[in-house]
């Protein structure tokens, strides 16, 4: 028996809505998820001591100290494999870096130099630059080679490590205006402004901010 058209449409709508919500939730979970902080060094040392020196079971020790049983079993196995009697606490913070600190600083300097020359790179161009740089240094991950560009996760991490880089919408810039606004010209303007203020002693209510609104900088010659 076929359902009515309205019922069929309602079911399709519900399925489509659930699909959208699921996809949106997965994206939000990946973008804003935070890893749980691991146990403290003292807790790990006590747990390893209980298992290896006092002969306590991994399950009972993990339950008593409120840590993951699988995590404790991994630590104990690592200690036994190394032949030692204690565990050196080395938490794994962050993902594996593709570039060294020096290489990332060189990339950041290049991006800032290009921006100062009014040739700022877009997001996909920055990822392509990172991919080319990795290929040149023979450290390109296999995943990058498949898509021939760096991943969004790498760019996000790179931006978080270099807070002086920002993503902004580019604006059109006249060449004459870009070359005129430099340190020497700006310093000259403020020096003249300071001279005028000291000479005429203008009160604050007689100082106005004049821009180009209604005042064209390009004159039309008379015929």
N, C-alpha and C positions, 0 to 999 in steps of 0.2 A: 504494500500500500504506500503510495507516494504521499508525502506530507504536503500540506497546503503551501502555496507560494509564500504567504506571509511568514509561516513557521520556518520554511527553509531559509528565507532571507534573514530571519532572526538568528538562526543557528550560525549562518555564515558570518553575520555581524559579530556574534559572540566569539567565534573562533578567531576572526581577524583581530578583534580587540585584545584578546588574550595573547595572541602572537606579538602584537605591538608592545604590550606591557612587558612581556618576557624579554624581548630584545632590548628594550630601554633599560630594564633592570640589570641585565647582564653588562651593558655598557657602563652604567653608573657604578656597578659593583667593581669593575676592573679599574675605572678611573679614580674612584675615591676610596678603594679598599686599603686597609692598613694591616700590616702583619702584627701579630701578637708578640709582645716583648717576651723574650726567653727568660728562663730562671736566672737568678743571681749566681755569681761565682761561688759564694759560700754554700749555697744550696746544692749545687752540682758536686762540689768537693765532698760534702757530707754524704750525699747519696752514693757516690762512688766508694767512699770509705765503708759505708754500711754493707754494700754488696761484696766488695773484694776482700776487705779485712775482717768484717764481722760475720760474713756468710749469710746475710739476709737475702731474701728473694727480691727479684726486681719488681714484681707486682706489689709486694707489701711495702717496699721502700718508696716506690713511686706514689702509692696511695697515701702514705704517711706524710710525705713532703710535698704533696700536691703538684707533681710534675707529670709529664707524659711518660707512659710506660715505654712506648716505642722510642722516645728520645733518650731515655735512660739506658735502654738496651743497646742503642747505637753507641752511646758513650762508653759503656762497659766493654763492648766488643772492640772498640778502637783502642782502649787502654790495654786490653789483653793482647791484641795484635802487635802493638808497639813494644810489649814486654815490660811495661812500666807498672807502677803501683798507684799512680795518681794521674789525674787528668788536668792538662793545661788548658785553661778556659780561653778559647779563642772564638768569640761569637762571629757568625757570618753576617756582617752588616752590609746590605746593599747587594746589587747584582754585579756580575763580573764586568769590569770596565773594558771597553774596546780599545780606547786610546789611553796613553799615559797622561799625567797631569800636564807635562810640557807640551804634548801634542794637542791637547784640548785648548790650552792657552793660545797656541798658534792659530787654531781655528777661530777662536773668539776674537783675536786681534785682527784676523782677516775680515771677519764679518763687520767689526766696528770700523775698520778702514774703508770698506766698501760703502758703508752707510754714510760716512762723512763725505764721501765723494758723490753722494746722491745716487748711488747704485745699490741700495739695500736689497738683500736677497729675500725671496719669498720662502715659505716653509718647505715646499717641495724642492726649491733650489738649494736650500741649506742641507736637506737630507741627501740630495745628489752630490753635494760637495763633500759631505762626510763619507759617502760611499767611495768616491774617487780617491779621497785621501787614504782610506783604509786599503783600497786596492794597491795604491802606490807603495804603502808600507808593508804590504803582504800580510795584513792582519784582518782581512775581510771575513766576516762570519758567513757560513753557507746560506743562511736565510737571506742575507743581503744580496748575495749573488743571484738568488732565484728571481728577485724583483728588481735587481740592479739599482737599488737605492737603500738608504738607511731606514730604519723603522721609526714609527711615531714614538715608541717607548724610549728609544735612544735620544731623540730630539727633546722629549720632555725632560729626561734626566740631565741632558746637556744644558738646557735652559735653567734648570733648578740649581745647577752647580755654578752658573754664571749669571748672577742676578742683574748685572749691568746690561744684559741683553734683553730687549723687550720685543714683543710682536705688536706692531701698530699698522694701521692702514696707511699706505704710501700716499703722499700728496704731490701734486704737480708743482714743479719748481722751475722758474725762469732761470736761464743761465746767468743773466745779468744780475738778478737778485741773489743767486747763490754765491757768485764771485764777489759781490759788494759787501755782503754781511760776513766780515772777517774780524779778527781781534783788533787789528789796527784801526779800521773804520769805526767800530763800535766804541773803542776807547776815545777816539777823537770826538764823537758825538757827545759822550758823557762829560768830557772835559769842557767842551763849549757850553753845555747845559749848566755845569757847575759855575762857570765864569759868569754867565748871565744871571743866575740866581744870586750870586754874591754881589753883583754890581747893582741890580735894581731892587733887591730885597722884596721879591713878590710874596705876598701872603698866600696861604694855602688856598683860599677861595678864589684867587686870581690865576691859578694854575689849571689848565685844561688839557685833557688827553685828546689830541687830534689824530684821527686816522684817515684812511683814504676813502671813507664812505662819502659819496657825493663830490669827491674831488679827484678827477681823473688825472693820472700821472702821464697819460699820453695825449698830447695836444693835437687838435685838428687844425692845420693851417688854413687860412682864409684863401678863397679862390680869387 
